[in-house]
Structures are given as structure tokens and as C-alpha cells.
Amino acid sequence: MAAKNEGRAELVILGASIGGGFLIRKLISTGTYRKFNTTVIDRNEYMEWFVSIDRYICDESLVDGHMVRAKDYFEKNKLEQYNMKFVQGTVTNVTSDGCESGGLVEYNSSPVGSNSNDIARLLVPYRFLVIATGTQYGHPVKSDQRQKADRITELKEWSGRLSSANEVVVVGGGSVGVEIVGAIAYKFKQDTSKKIHLVTRSRVLLERLPPNASEYALKALKHLKVTVHFNKDADSLKSEISPDALFLPSITRINTSFLDNKTFRGSLAVNGAIKVNSFMQVDTFRNVFALGDCCVTPLNEEKGILSVNQLGQVVWTNLIHKLERERLVTMPPRIQFIQAITIGQEDGLVVANYKLMKTGSEIPKMKAESADNFGHLDKELAMLNKMNKVVSILDCLSSVCCCCPISSGYREAALRKKGAGGKSQDPDTEKITPKSI
């Protein structure tokens, strides 16, 4: 057990998924965990690698490997020695004293749905707070089940419903919808009696990606005998289709309702996203940060694991700098974007900075490898290093380095971007990229 050190700052991280997980690994890999007593609060008992839900919604034997009880994860990886502890609870309120000495997080210690008489309302003080509570998707991507056993049962029920269905409809033509419908169609490609549909309100698939990526995805789905319905929603198809299984893999809400109070209400956008400044701070609360899908930044970047890593670097750096009274760093002028999308077990595509870079059977294998690392801290740290190298390569390609011919194609645009920039108006900050720290 780590020795008690009252000199450490109290750090509370809300959310143990992609954003919270990044900060846990970053604190450990850099040794900066020594500066904090870290409490991680999540409403779920389990941590789930839902990035690969297209794999295990079609193969229930994989479900358990993509899910781990959070307390088991902390114990197995001995996170107590890094001054970290996990608490399962539903956050109901957050307060701030208005300065930099901190505030309180209020949470219910019992999961949603339990007997109200068993619920204990508890308080956790913080000096620094990071909100990484993410978003809620339609079933079965994310769940209202708070216990691991219940979530596994739910996923197996979905898998059984899928197997017995004659007509399957997946709603949404974004990356999650394309992956799920591709996985379903691949699994049942020999079953000619099963009709599989993808419904999207858009006129194209993957509308936020380049046109050749959309065209490739459509061609791959048609090869798997998926019927794609453009410019429609599920309700408009009711007269044509009566699905036995309906999948709704789209965002339904942002998990920030606990901030709807007089202290933080002004920091929320219309859709409930937390507004952060270029230092990833929540509005005027200098010791409160937000990360991931639950927040909106001045860049309004595409969300993804790589963007969480890049902006998580800013959050981590500024936590240390605030603690040590050093200048804060701003987010980089451009967030490097990369997305890998699987379409069944033998096809997929990779888009980097809005260019289609790679297609083929290596994509599913690559994503399967990342899923297999989940729950193993040493493998997760190795994957973190790989992702940092990817960001460095993309930074190089989009830089204005005069000595590198690779970057010449991006030079003019980058120079224009730099010229439109300027120094930070805050004298206590400096505009440097996190990787220079």
C-alpha cells in the first residue's frame, strides 16, 4: 500500500472509460501520480471496450474479454500503489468554491435501479477535477445496466435476438452504424433468408469523412448484401419493414446532467456539452477540466481515441502546471485525426486527416489487437506509446519544417494558419504544443 502523503493534491476523475483511462495511464507512465491522491468515479461497476462492440455483439464468446470489473482492474494492476482508487457511484452534483482551492463531488454510492433505501449520498472533495463522462448511445452500444453480470446478460440477449431475427435494421450511417451492420452482415452472409438494412437520414454513408471513404463503405456493405436506405429514418420505414431486431447505435445524450446547477449551468452548450477553453478548462473554473465526448473545444474537433490522447495530453500537462504554478499550455492549432472502421472481419478502411489512407483485411486485425490489450495495464501503456508515435508522424506531415520534403505539401496552409494565430492574451500562459513539455 502506498504511504499516506498529505502533501498530495486531491484529484477526482469522473468517468473510467476512454478519457479517464488515458489520464490513469498517463499519470502512471510519467510518474506524476506521486503528486496526487486520485479518485476515479464511474456509475458502472465495469469498464467496457465498447469501441469493439461490433465484434462481441455478434459473438457472445467475446463479451467477457471486452469487459472487466473496475475494482478487479485496479486490484490486478495494483493501482493502489499509484495512489489511485475506484468508486462506483452516480454523480448527482458538483460544486466549486469559485477559486482554485477546489470543491465537492456529490454521488450516490448505489447503482441506478437499486432500492432507494440502500442509496448513500456521499461527498468527495477535490482540488482538481477532470470530467470525462462521455455520451450515451442507443442500445446496445451503451447500456443502463450498472453491473457487469447484467450487462453481459443484456448483450447475450441481443446476440440471441439477432440470431433468430429475419429482418434486422441498424439506424445510423456513421462509423458505429457501419461497423455494426457490417459485422452482422458478415456473420450471417450465408443466411440468405435474413434481410439486413442500414437506415440513415444522410444522402451518403460516413458523411463527415472524405467521399472516397463513403463510396468504399457503401461498396463493401453492398458486397455483404446490406440494403442501405438513404434520406430516411426508422419511422419512415415502418410501412415497408417490420424488424425483429432494431439497433440504435447513435448518440442520444451527453452525460452532463449533474452539472445542471447554478454553478455550472452557464458552462454547458445547448446540447449539454461542457464548454472548455483552449487550456481544456471548464469556463472560468481554473481547476476543473473536461475531456472527450462530453465537452466541446474551441476547435470543435472530430471525437475519437486519437483526439482524446492529444487533448488528454493538454489536460495532464496543465494539471501538473497548475499544481506547480507554471504557465499553462494551449491545445495544438490542429488535432490530428485518424479513424479505423471495420466492415465485417475481412474488410475495413483507415482515414487520417480526412484522407483515405488504407483499406482491406488488415484493419479488422489491427482493431482486434487493440481490443485484446484492454484490461492489461502493461499492454495499454505500450499502445499509448504507439499512439503517441502516430500523432508525432501526423504532426510532422502537417508541420512547416523546411528541412523535410515530406511536409512540403502542407507548408503553405500551415503558414497561413500560423500567421492567423498570434500570442495568447493570457500572460500566465504560453502557446506551445504539449509534446514540447
C-alpha positions in Angstrom: 0.0 0.0 0.0 1.3 3.5 -0.8 2.3 5.6 2.1 -0.1 8.3 3.1 1.1 11.7 2.0 -1.0 14.7 3.0 1.1 16.9 0.6 -0.6 15.3 -2.4 -3.4 17.2 -4.2 -6.8 15.6 -4.3 -7.6 14.8 -8.0 -11.0 13.4 -8.9 -11.7 11.9 -12.4 -15.3 11.4 -13.4 -15.5 8.6 -15.8 -13.4 5.4 -16.2 -13.7 5.0 -20.0 -11.6 6.4 -22.8 -10.8 9.8 -21.3 -10.5 8.8 -17.7 -8.5 5.7 -18.8 -6.0 7.9 -20.7 -5.3 10.1 -17.6 -4.8 7.0 -15.4 -2.2 5.6 -17.8 -0.6 9.0 -18.3 -0.1 9.6 -14.6 1.4 6.2 -14.2 3.7 6.2 -17.2 5.2 9.6 -16.3 5.4 9.0 -12.6 3.3 12.1 -11.9 0.8 10.0 -10.0 3.1 10.8 -7.0 1.7 14.4 -7.0 -1.9 13.3 -6.4 -4.4 11.2 -4.5 -6.6 10.2 -7.3 -10.2 9.1 -7.0 -11.9 7.7 -10.1 -15.7 7.7 -10.0 -17.9 5.9 -12.6 -21.6 4.9 -12.4 -20.8 1.5 -13.8 -19.2 -1.4 -11.9 -17.4 -2.4 -15.1 -15.1 -0.9 -17.7 -16.1 -1.9 -21.3 -14.1 -1.6 -24.5 -17.2 -0.6 -26.5 -15.1 0.5 -29.4 -15.2 -3.1 -30.5 -18.9 -3.8 -29.8 -19.3 -4.8 -33.4 -17.1 -7.8 -32.6 -18.9 -9.1 -29.5 -22.5 -8.2 -30.4 -22.1 -10.9 -33.0 -20.1 -13.4 -30.9 -21.1 -13.7 -27.3 -18.0 -15.8 -26.5 -16.0 -12.5 -26.8 -18.2 -10.4 -24.5 -16.4 -11.2 -21.2 -13.0 -10.4 -22.8 -14.1 -6.9 -23.6 -15.3 -6.1 -20.1 -13.7 -6.0 -16.7 -14.9 -5.1 -13.3 -13.3 -1.8 -12.4 -12.3 -2.9 -9.0 -10.7 -6.0 -10.4 -8.8 -3.8 -12.9 -7.5 -1.6 -10.1 -6.5 -4.6 -8.0 -5.0 -6.7 -10.8 -2.8 -3.8 -12.0 -2.1 -2.7 -8.4 -3.2 0.9 -8.9 -3.4 1.5 -5.2 0.4 1.8 -5.2 -0.1 4.7 -7.6 -2.4 6.5 -5.1 -5.5 5.6 -7.1 -8.8 4.2 -6.0 -12.1 3.4 -7.8 -15.5 4.3 -6.5 -18.7 3.2 -8.2 -21.4 5.8 -7.9 -23.8 8.1 -9.9 -22.6 11.7 -9.7 -25.6 14.0 -8.8 -23.9 17.3 -8.2 -20.6 19.2 -8.4 -19.8 22.4 -6.6 -16.9 24.8 -6.8 -15.8 27.4 -4.3 -15.2 29.8 -7.2 -11.4 30.0 -6.7 -8.6 27.5 -7.0 -8.9 25.6 -3.8 -11.4 23.1 -5.2 -14.9 21.9 -4.4 -17.1 18.9 -3.8 -18.4 16.0 -5.9 -21.7 14.5 -4.6 -22.6 11.0 -5.7 -24.9 8.1 -4.9 -23.0 5.1 -3.8 -25.6 2.6 -5.1 -26.1 2.0 -8.8 -29.2 3.3 -10.7 -32.1 1.0 -10.2 -31.3 -0.3 -6.7 -33.6 0.1 -3.7 -33.7 3.8 -2.8 -33.3 2.9 0.9 -29.9 1.5 0.1 -28.6 4.6 -1.5 -26.0 6.6 0.4 -25.2 10.2 -0.7 -21.5 10.8 -0.3 -19.2 13.7 -0.9 -15.6 13.7 -2.3 -13.5 16.8 -2.0 -11.3 17.8 -4.9 -8.6 20.3 -5.6 -8.6 19.3 -9.3 -11.4 17.8 -11.2 -11.5 16.2 -14.6 -14.8 15.4 -16.2 -14.7 12.6 -18.7 -18.3 11.2 -18.5 -18.8 10.8 -22.3 -22.1 10.3 -24.1 -25.0 7.9 -24.0 -25.7 5.8 -27.2 -28.8 3.9 -28.1 -28.9 0.2 -27.3 -26.9 -2.0 -27.4 -23.8 0.2 -27.8 -24.1 1.6 -24.3 -26.3 0.4 -21.5 -28.3 1.5 -18.5 -27.1 -1.7 -16.7 -24.6 -0.8 -14.0 -23.4 -4.3 -13.0 -21.1 -6.4 -15.2 -23.3 -9.6 -14.9 -26.4 -7.7 -16.0 -24.6 -6.1 -19.0 -23.3 -9.5 -20.1 -26.8 -10.9 -19.9 -28.1 -8.0 -21.9 -25.6 -8.4 -24.7 -26.2 -12.1 -24.9 -29.9 -11.4 -25.2 -29.2 -9.0 -28.1 -27.0 -11.7 -29.7 -29.8 -14.3 -29.4 -32.3 -11.9 -30.8 -30.0 -11.2 -33.7 -29.6 -14.9 -34.5 -33.4 -15.5 -34.6 -34.3 -12.4 -36.5 -35.5 -12.5 -40.1 -35.3 -8.7 -40.6 -32.6 -6.6 -39.0 -32.4 -2.8 -39.1 -29.4 -0.7 -38.0 -30.1 3.0 -37.7 -27.4 5.5 -38.5 -24.8 5.8 -41.3 -21.9 7.0 -39.1 -18.9 4.9 -38.2 -20.6 2.9 -35.4 -23.6 2.1 -37.6 -21.4 1.0 -40.5 -19.3 -1.2 -38.2 -22.3 -2.9 -36.5 -24.2 -3.6 -39.7 -21.0 -4.8 -41.4 -20.3 -7.2 -38.5 -23.9 -8.5 -38.6 -23.9 -9.0 -42.4 -20.6 -10.8 -42.3 -21.7 -13.2 -39.6 -24.9 -14.1 -41.5 -23.6 -13.8 -45.0 -24.5 -17.5 -45.7 -28.1 -17.0 -44.4 -30.0 -15.8 -47.5 -33.3 -15.6 -45.6 -32.0 -12.9 -43.2 -32.6 -9.4 -44.5 -30.2 -6.7 -43.2 -30.9 -3.0 -43.6 -29.0 0.2 -42.7 -31.1 3.4 -42.4 -29.6 6.9 -42.5 -31.0 10.3 -42.7 -28.0 11.4 -44.7 -27.5 11.1 -48.5 -24.2 9.3 -48.0 -22.5 7.0 -45.5 -19.8 8.4 -43.2 -20.8 11.9 -44.2 -18.0 13.5 -42.1 -15.3 11.5 -43.9 -14.0 12.0 -47.5 -16.2 10.9 -50.4 -14.0 8.0 -51.4 -14.3 6.6 -47.9 -18.1 6.8 -48.1 -18.0 5.2 -51.5 -15.8 2.4 -50.3 -18.0 1.7 -47.3 -21.1 1.5 -49.5 -19.5 -0.9 -51.9 -18.3 -3.1 -49.1 -21.8 -3.2 -47.5 -23.5 -4.0 -50.8 -21.0 -6.8 -51.3 -22.3 -8.2 -47.9 -25.9 -7.9 -49.2 -26.8 -5.0 -46.9 -29.7 -2.9 -48.2 -28.9 0.8 -47.5 -31.7 3.3 -47.2 -30.6 7.0 -47.6 -32.6 10.1 -46.6 -34.8 8.0 -44.3 -35.3 7.3 -40.6 -36.6 4.2 -38.9 -40.1 5.6 -38.6 -40.4 6.2 -42.3 -39.6 2.6 -43.0 -42.3 1.1 -40.8 -44.7 0.6 -43.7 -42.0 -1.3 -45.6 -40.1 -3.2 -42.8 -41.1 -4.8 -39.5 -37.7 -5.6 -38.0 -37.2 -8.4 -35.5 -34.1 -6.6 -34.2 -33.6 -2.9 -34.2 -30.1 -1.4 -33.4 -29.8 2.3 -32.5 -26.1 3.0 -32.4 -26.3 6.8 -32.3 -25.7 9.4 -29.5 -28.8 10.1 -27.5 -27.5 12.4 -24.9 -24.3 13.9 -23.3 -23.7 12.7 -19.8 -23.6 16.1 -18.0 -26.9 16.4 -16.3 -25.2 16.6 -12.9 -23.8 20.0 -13.9 -27.2 21.5 -14.5 -26.9 23.7 -11.4 -26.5 27.4 -10.7 -22.7 26.9 -10.5 -22.0 25.2 -13.8 -25.2 25.7 -15.9 -23.6 28.6 -17.8 -20.7 26.3 -18.8 -23.0 24.0 -20.8 -23.7 24.3 -24.5 -27.3 23.9 -25.8 -26.8 20.2 -26.4 -25.4 19.7 -22.9 -21.7 19.6 -23.9 -19.3 21.2 -21.5 -17.6 24.3 -23.0 -13.9 24.4 -22.4 -11.3 27.0 -23.3 -8.0 26.4 -25.2 -6.4 25.1 -21.9 -9.2 22.5 -21.6 -10.5 24.3 -18.5 -14.3 24.5 -17.9 -15.2 28.1 -18.5 -13.9 30.2 -15.6 -13.2 27.3 -13.3 -9.4 27.1 -13.4 -9.1 23.8 -11.6 -11.8 22.0 -13.4 -11.1 20.3 -16.8 -13.1 18.3 -19.2 -12.0 15.7 -21.8 -13.6 13.5 -24.5 -17.1 13.3 -25.9 -18.7 15.2 -23.0 -17.0 18.5 -24.0 -16.8 20.9 -26.9 -13.5 22.7 -27.5 -12.7 25.9 -29.5 -11.5 23.6 -32.3 -14.8 21.6 -32.3 -12.7 18.6 -33.5 -14.0 15.2 -34.5 -14.1 12.9 -31.5 -12.1 9.8 -31.3 -9.4 7.9 -29.4 -6.6 9.8 -31.0 -8.2 13.2 -30.2 -8.7 12.2 -26.6 -5.0 11.3 -26.5 -3.9 14.6 -27.9 -6.2 16.7 -25.7 -5.7 14.5 -22.8 -2.0 15.4 -23.0 -3.1 19.1 -22.6 -5.2 18.2 -19.6 -2.4 16.2 -18.0 0.2 18.9 -18.6 -2.0 21.7 -17.3 -2.9 19.7 -14.1 0.9 19.5 -13.4 1.5 23.1 -14.3 -1.4 24.4 -12.2 -0.1 22.4 -9.3 3.4 23.7 -9.7 2.3 27.3 -10.7 3.8 27.1 -14.1 2.5 28.6 -17.4 -0.3 26.6 -18.9 -0.2 25.2 -22.5 -2.9 25.6 -25.1 -4.2 22.8 -27.3 -2.4 22.5 -30.6 -3.7 24.5 -33.6 -4.7 21.3 -35.3 -5.9 18.0 -33.8 -4.6 15.1 -35.8 -7.4 12.8 -36.8 -7.3 9.1 -37.6 -10.2 6.6 -37.7 -10.2 2.9 -38.4 -13.5 1.4 -39.4 -14.1 -2.3 -39.8 -16.7 -3.7 -42.2 -17.0 -7.3 -41.2 -14.0 -9.5 -40.3 -12.3 -9.2 -43.7 -12.5 -5.5 -44.7 -12.2 -2.0 -43.4 -10.7 1.4 -44.0 -8.5 3.9 -42.3 -8.9 7.7 -42.7 -6.1 10.0 -41.5 -6.6 13.8 -41.5 -9.6 13.3 -43.8 -7.7 11.3 -46.4 -8.5 7.6 -47.1 -5.1 6.0 -46.4 -5.7 2.3 -46.3 -8.4 -0.4 -46.9 -8.5 -4.1 -46.6 -8.4 -7.1 -44.3 -5.6 -5.7 -42.1 -8.0 -3.2 -40.5 -10.1 -5.7 -38.5 -6.9 -7.5 -37.4 -5.5 -4.2 -36.1 -8.6 -3.3 -34.2 -8.9 -6.8 -32.7 -5.3 -6.4 -31.4 -6.2 -3.1 -29.7 -9.2 -4.8 -28.1 -7.1 -7.7 -26.8 -4.9 -5.2 -25.0 -7.8 -3.9 -22.9 -7.6 -4.6 -19.2 -3.8 -5.2 -19.2 -2.0 -2.1 -18.0 1.3 -3.0 -19.5 -0.2 -3.6 -22.9 -2.3 -0.5 -22.6 0.9 1.6 -21.9 2.6 0.1 -24.9 -0.4 1.0 -27.0 -0.3 4.5 -25.6 3.3 4.9 -26.8 2.3 3.7 -30.3 -0.5 6.2 -30.5 1.9 9.0 -29.4 4.2 8.0 -32.3 1.2 8.1 -34.7 0.5 11.7 -33.5 4.2 12.7 -34.0 4.2 11.3 -37.5 1.0 13.2 -38.4 2.4 16.3 -36.7 5.5 16.0 -38.9 3.4 15.6 -42.1 1.4 18.8 -41.3 4.3 20.9 -40.0 6.2 23.7 -41.6 9.6 22.0 -41.2 11.7 23.4 -44.1 14.2 20.6 -43.9 11.7 17.8 -44.5 10.4 17.3 -48.1 7.5 15.2 -46.7 5.9 18.2 -45.1 6.2 20.5 -48.1 2.7 19.7 -49.3 1.3 21.1 -46.1 3.6 24.1 -45.7 1.5 26.8 -47.3 -1.6 26.0 -45.4 0.2 25.7 -42.1 2.0 29.0 -42.6 -1.3 30.7 -43.2 -2.7 29.1 -40.0 0.3 30.3 -38.0 0.0 33.8 -39.5 -3.6 34.0 -38.4 -2.7 33.0 -34.9 -0.8 35.2 -32.5 0.3 35.1 -28.9 -2.0 34.2 -26.1 -3.8 37.1 -24.4 -3.3 35.5 -21.0 0.2 36.5 -19.7 0.3 33.4 -17.5 0.1 31.0 -20.5 2.2 30.3 -23.5 1.3 28.8 -26.8 3.3 25.7 -27.1 2.3 22.2 -28.1 2.1 19.6 -25.3 4.7 17.4 -26.9 7.3 20.1 -26.2 6.8 19.8 -22.5 
